Amino acid sequence: MGRLYWKFFIFFFLAQLTSVIGVGIAVSIMHEREEVQREHEVQMQTQGKAFSQLALSKPFKPKHKRWFPLMPILVGAFASFIFAAILAWYFSKPIKQLRQAFASAANGNLNVRVGEFMGSRRDELVDLGNAFDVMAVRLSALLQSQTRLLHQVSHELRSPLARLQIAVGLARQQPDKLESSLTRIERESIRMDDLVGELLALSRLESGVIKLDKERVNLNELLTTIIEDARFEGEVRKITIDYMPQAEKSEMLLSLLGQPDLLHRAIDNVVRNALKYSASQSRVSIIACVENELIKIEVNDQGAGVPESELDIIFQAFFRGSNTSQTDGHGVGLAIAKQIIEAHDGTITASNVSTGGLSVVINLPIT
Amino acid sequence: MQTVLLIDDDVELVEMLKEYIEQENFDVQVAHDGLAGAQMLLEQTFDIVVLDVMMPKLNGIETLKAIRQRSNVPVIMLTAKGDNTDRIVGLELGADDYVPKPSSPRELVARIRAILRRVQPIETSNVSVKITVGALCIWPAQRLVEWDEQSVVLTSTEYSLLEILAKNAGQIVSKQDLSQQALGRPLARFDRSIDVHMSSIRHKLGLLTDGRHCIQTVFRSGYQLLKS
């Protein structure tokens, strides 16, 4: 039994004992008063029948010995002793369990659950236990996703390293082709640098360290520059990019408060993703409009799409669709886009187009 | 020219590796996923397969299983550095050796050479030379093994290890020597390859009449093939 149990026990016991004794005293005082009253009545009676024989045969002796209910108080004290013990146990047991659960969680075991030990109890302590369980579940999910991320990061960093090693091997093997090997080595190191940069950006966004530096952003302008870049990039593989800005009064409507460089990055990542998974000579269409007081940007491609079961997880870092052989890129782009859009209180969703291809829709609130 | 099948999903890496290995006088063919690789093995014969463990669709371990169902071609696995489970699972499923993934291509070529060298049947005039140890019969020229007159299917590394033990039957052969002679490389620290191979050989061979395994582990020394 812990210290808390004894504290509870002593408090309950003292409280009950006080009340038992208090009641005892009160009863005894009341009893005394009644006695006095009766004495008074008897006196009145004796005064009335002053010469009655009754008074003589039974002379009234005033009782001055105070009557005290000792037996009931003892029984009460004993009952309160037992009751205090039970009550203290009732309160301290869940707290003890909680403490043990916290201790084992602190030791890294997040699989402990308190709720099941609480039985059919319903009170704030049970709520506390349930809150602990929820916390443990969340923490362990978070920890798992972090471990997974670390695993994937190490794998992602290894791929360029493996290529780097082979490029070095080639340079040694064929000194006459040194220049092309060096180009490869350079490319791999740039790639690794990009990956590390993106990972840093993602982790900053996820941890919420970045404070949005909000200003009024003209999305039309932003989209125009993104699309110009994308057209330039798509030219090599003859990919056409359709951009349909909302015709009337669009200039006014497509603006919001946000951080322009982050928004640029988010939309650019989505567009680039569409480009990457498009076959040559296909079409990427981008639609921007206002719908239900939200700015909606839709990016559709004519690629292979994503299996329905994977639609939700394409926004997780390092996810790569199972129906693709693409190895370029790091699989961080869409994850970054999601974080940025969510930081702007928007949503980003993906769905398959019935005619084939993936459609990514960004909704941003007008602010 | 000896042929190598390279199975890895990293297109650029495969391209460079192919160039490197081709310079070392091998004929290299590539497959970018496990399914395609297994399919190519059905259609053609290769002298050796280099297989990456981390691949989408059919991963390396599954591909290895598929390959081992049909052929005993030597397989070298490319595993992530420090990932011991992949290595051990791979070796248990019959891979011949492994090379950690970010490592010099020179290392890979050295391993390929080491395995190919010992897989090649020894040119002997007398084909019927055989080693007999109890119920075990080995024909080094054909690399065939029989236990109780039943033919035993071993991978090339398993065969090499068994042959070394049989040639030194009754004596203790250290793990270091086994690794040097069968794998063509010194034993690395905490390297469990030899143990894994030995355990799978034990599974494939029968028991002695007294219920013991014919291959005994001698603690801290090595392995021994019992004579009786």
Interface residues (C-beta under 8 A of the other chain):
Chain A: S154 H155 R158 S159 L161 A162 R163 L164 Q165 I166 A167 V168 G169 L170 R172 Q173 Q174 R184 R320 S322 S325 T327
Chain B: D9 D10 V11 E12 L13 M16 L17 E19 Y20 Q23 E24 H32 D33 M54 P56 K57 A80 K81 K101 P102 S103 S104 P105 R106
